[in-house]
Amino acid sequence: MSRIETRTISVAVTFFADLRRFLPRGADGPQRYALPDGATVSDLLATIGIAPDTDLTAAVDGELADRETRLRDGADVMLLSPMEGGAATTVERHYGRGPGLVDAIRRALAGMGKDPARLAPADLAPIDEFHLRGREATIELAQRAKLAPGLRALDVGCGLGGSVRYLAAEHGCRATGLDLTPEYVDAALELARMVKLDGAVSFRQGSALALPFDAASFDIVWTEHAQMNIADKRTFYAEIARVLRPGGRLVFHDIFQGPAGPPHFPVPWADEPSISHLQTPDEARARLADVGLTVHDWVDETVPSLAWFAATVERLRATGSPPLGLHLLMGSNAKDKFANMRRSLEERRIVVVQATAEKT
Ligand SMILES: C[S@@+](CC[C@H](N)C(=O)[O-])C[C@H]1O[C@@H](n2cnc3c(N)ncnc32)[C@H](O)[C@@H]1O
């Protein structure tokens, strides 16, 4: 007699604030639940014994989820009480700074004596290049990408859209940015208007795990300092491979897990470990190969990143913080985040890689 095997998945659930009342007696910390393959957040709640009408917010792998969201094997689920609202950590909440971001940028530009009618895209670089080595790294990555005018480029996790504007203005690419954080997408568009590039670029709010674009619709996929917030790397790379045309290239500049243990928190991409999902460079290479992306360049940029940190700290010591800078994006613990990032680099808890891979 043949037996029908039903695959099960396992998810880790963290309960926050008053939702801790649903923790099994005597338990603490994340709990594992086994569910049938294809199970949704609703199914998980039923398994835990949480009534369907309970007022709560669920986040899966750092992103807000609804009750119909399907769970993957190994997913990290957070159950948050609506009462704790702002305190709850999801990727969007971590990065979101509220609706006043563009006004704060305008004020900072005015404080630096910039004429709003004569802004160049590079004037925004102190804030719209939210990654190690700022614009210098973007220029280097563009050289690796072998760009040409008219190429269709997608920046996944584009933040305020600095690289998207750079690709359009300096290389004539048809550039699109996608980001999860709604305030960043709104700001990216407004900043494009400010430098008169809104006709040359476009921005979409959405998830890297479900790219809202047709298959084979880009020549270049570009991503800087976003993958460390993404738990489901297989879907991340598979989505990139899907939207690239055959022969198209992925180029990235990112932070990976180093050999010396987890980073010190908070860091710029996460106040605490629940939304930090670092992989080692070897894991990344294996996952790229799995989805048909063949690595061409693979360059460890940890040492230049550390040198950049040292030079930046020296400059800030001499001149003080400029009005326009990444501190506007990093909240009240910006100093700790910078210091921990530098220390984590020095101790090789994190390493930095620039790479290119081709869809074969
Ligand atoms: C450190 S910022 C880097 C922004 C930009 N790439 C840059 O270098 O200036 C990380 C960005 O990744 C975005 N992000 C994180 N997870 C994402 C996801 N699953 N889908 C789309 N964007 C994501 C965040 O919203 C944030 O804007």
The ligand as an SDF file (V2000), in Angstrom:
LIG
                    3D

 27 29  0  0  0  0  0  0  0  0999 V2000
   20.7620   50.3830    4.2820 C   0  0  0  0  0  0  0  0  0  0  0  0
   19.4560   50.7920    3.2060 S   0  0  0  0  0  0  0  0  0  0  0  0
   20.3250   50.9090    1.6500 C   0  0  0  0  0  0  0  0  0  0  0  0
   19.5570   51.7530    0.6510 C   0  0  0  0  0  0  0  0  0  0  0  0
   20.2270   51.9360   -0.6990 C   0  0  0  0  0  0  0  0  0  0  0  0
   20.4590   50.6590   -1.3670 N   0  0  0  0  0  0  0  0  0  0  0  0
   21.5290   52.6660   -0.5630 C   0  0  0  0  0  0  0  0  0  0  0  0
   22.5760   52.0120   -0.6630 O   0  0  0  0  0  0  0  0  0  0  0  0
   21.4950   53.8720   -0.3450 O   0  0  0  0  0  0  0  0  0  0  0  0
   18.5880   49.2390    3.0420 C   0  0  0  0  0  0  0  0  0  0  0  0
   17.3050   49.3690    2.2350 C   0  0  0  0  0  0  0  0  0  0  0  0
   16.8230   48.0740    1.8960 O   0  0  0  0  0  0  0  0  0  0  0  0
   15.4150   48.1140    1.9430 C   0  0  0  0  0  0  0  0  0  0  0  0
   14.9190   46.7390    2.0960 N   0  0  0  0  0  0  0  0  0  0  0  0
   15.1760   45.8780    3.1050 C   0  0  0  0  0  0  0  0  0  0  0  0
   14.5080   44.7230    2.9270 N   0  0  0  0  0  0  0  0  0  0  0  0
   13.8390   44.8420    1.7460 C   0  0  0  0  0  0  0  0  0  0  0  0
   12.9700   43.9910    0.9990 C   0  0  0  0  0  0  0  0  0  0  0  0
   12.6410   42.7730    1.4450 N   0  0  0  0  0  0  0  0  0  0  0  0
   12.4650   44.4510   -0.1480 N   0  0  0  0  0  0  0  0  0  0  0  0
   12.7760   45.6960   -0.6110 C   0  0  0  0  0  0  0  0  0  0  0  0
   13.5720   46.5520    0.0680 N   0  0  0  0  0  0  0  0  0  0  0  0
   14.1060   46.1360    1.2180 C   0  0  0  0  0  0  0  0  0  0  0  0
   15.1110   48.9930    3.1410 C   0  0  0  0  0  0  0  0  0  0  0  0
   13.8020   49.5000    3.1160 O   0  0  0  0  0  0  0  0  0  0  0  0
   16.1790   50.0760    2.9830 C   0  0  0  0  0  0  0  0  0  0  0  0
   15.7320   51.1480    2.2250 O   0  0  0  0  0  0  0  0  0  0  0  0
  1  2  1  0
  2  3  1  0
  2 10  1  0
  3  4  1  0
  4  5  1  0
  5  6  1  0
  5  7  1  0
  7  8  2  0
  7  9  1  0
 10 11  1  0
 11 12  1  0
 11 26  1  0
 12 13  1  0
 13 14  1  0
 13 24  1  0
 14 15  1  0
 14 23  1  0
 15 16  2  0
 16 17  1  0
 17 18  1  0
 17 23  2  0
 18 19  1  0
 18 20  2  0
 20 21  1  0
 21 22  2  0
 22 23  1  0
 24 25  1  0
 24 26  1  0
 26 27  1  0
M  CHG  2   2   1   9  -1
M  END
$$$$
